[in-house]
Amino acid sequence: MFINSSSGFIIEMAKNLQLRGYKEVTIDNYRFDVVWRKRADSCPFAVFEISSVRDISIAVARLRAARIKFGNPLLYLVIEKEDIEKAQQIIANSFAELLNQLKVLTTKDILTYSKLLSQYDDMMGRIFPEKPTLWFRRK
C-alpha cells in the first residue's frame, strides 16, 4: 500500500513532534530506514525499519542492533497489515528479547498518525497563534 512512501510520513511525524527525522541513516556500518533524534548530534530516540514480507527478518535484526548500539531507543517495524502475523512469528521465534520493546505498526497506522498529528498541529496553531506548534511538548 504505502510501503514506499512510509518513510516520508514518518519524517513528517518527527517534525510535528519537534524531533529531527532522518531517512536512510548509516551509523557504524548499520543502515536504518528512519531515525528520530532529539538533537542532530544525539543518539537515536526512535528507530524505524520499513519492511516487505521477504525482508522482515533483516529489518528486525537491524532493530536489535539499534537496541544494542544505542541503549534502548524506541523500536518500530512498519509493515503491511497482511504481514503482521508473519512478523509476530519471526519476532517470537528468533528475536524473543524484543517482544516487549518492538512495536509493529502498519503502513496504514503511519498514514493515520501522520494525518492526525498534522491536523492537531494545525488546530493548535489556530487556537494559540502566538505559540510555536506543539508548544506544550517542548522541554
N, C-alpha and C positions, 0 to 999 in steps of 0.2 A: 504494500500500500504506500506508505510514506518512508520506507527504509532509507532511500537515498537522500531525502530532504530532512530527516530527523535531526541531523547534527545542526542544521541552521536554526531549527526551532529551539534546540537545547541551548545554543549560544544566545538566542534572543531571551530565553528564560533567565539566563545568568544576568544579562543587562537589567532586566526588570527587577531582579533581586539585589541589585547593586553589587554583583560579583563580576569577575572577569572570566569570560569564557574563551577557550582556545580550542581550535579544531586541529586534529591530526598532530598531536604533540609527541615528540620523541624526547625521552629523558633517559640517559644512560642505556642506550640501545633498546629501550622499551618504547613501543608506539601505542598511543591511546587515541581513540576516536575523538573524544571531547573531554576536556579538563576544565573544572571551575577552580578559580583561586580567589582568595580574598584580596590579595595584593599581587602585583605582577611577579614579584620575587619570592613569593611564599610557596610552601608545599601545596600540592593539590588539596582542595577542600572536598571535591567530589570528582569521581572518575566515571565516565560513561563509555560503554562499549556497545556499538550498534551492530547487530549480527543477523545474518540469514541462517536458516536451519543448518546448513552444512558447516558453518563456522562457529557454532555455539561453544564447543569445547575450547577452541582457541581464544575466543572472547573471554570466557570465564577464567582461563589460565592467565590472561593479561590482567584481569581484575584481581586475581590472587596475588600476582606480582606487585600490583599497585598497593595492595594492603600491606604487604611485607615491606616494600620500599618506602612508603610514605607514612606509615604509622596510623593505619585505620582511617583513611578518608571514606566518605560515603561512596558506596559502590552500586552502580546501576547497569543492568543488562537490558538493552532495548531490543525487542524482537517483535515479530508479527504475532497476532493473537493465536493463530493456529499452531504456533511453535512453543507455547507455554508449557505444555505437558512434557515435551521432549527436553526442554531446558531444565525443568524441575527434576527430571530423571537424571540428567547429566550432573547437575549440582549435587543431588543427594548421593549418587553413586561414586563420583570422582572428586568432588570438592566439598565434602561434608562440613569442613571447617568454616565454609562461607554461608551455611544455611541461615544463620541469624544475622548476617551482615550484608548480604547481597540482596538488593531489591530488583525484581523483574518487572519491567514496565513494557507496555505495548506501544507501538508507534502511534496508535490512536490516543493512548494516555498522554503522550508527549504533546500531540497536537491540541488536545483538550486543555492541558495545564498551561500551555503557551498562550492559548486564546484567553483563558480565564485571567492569567496574570496581566496580560495586556489590557483587558477590559478593566480590571481592578486599578491598574496604574492610571489609566485614563480617567476613571471615576475620581480617584484621589486627587488628581491634578485639577479637576473641576471643583471639588469641594474645598481644597486647600491650595489655591493657585500660588500663594506666596511661599509654599513649602516645596522642597525638591520631591520628586516622585519617590514613593515608598519611604518617606522621611522618617517614619517611626521605626523602621527596621535598622537604621544606621546606628553604629555604636560610637 
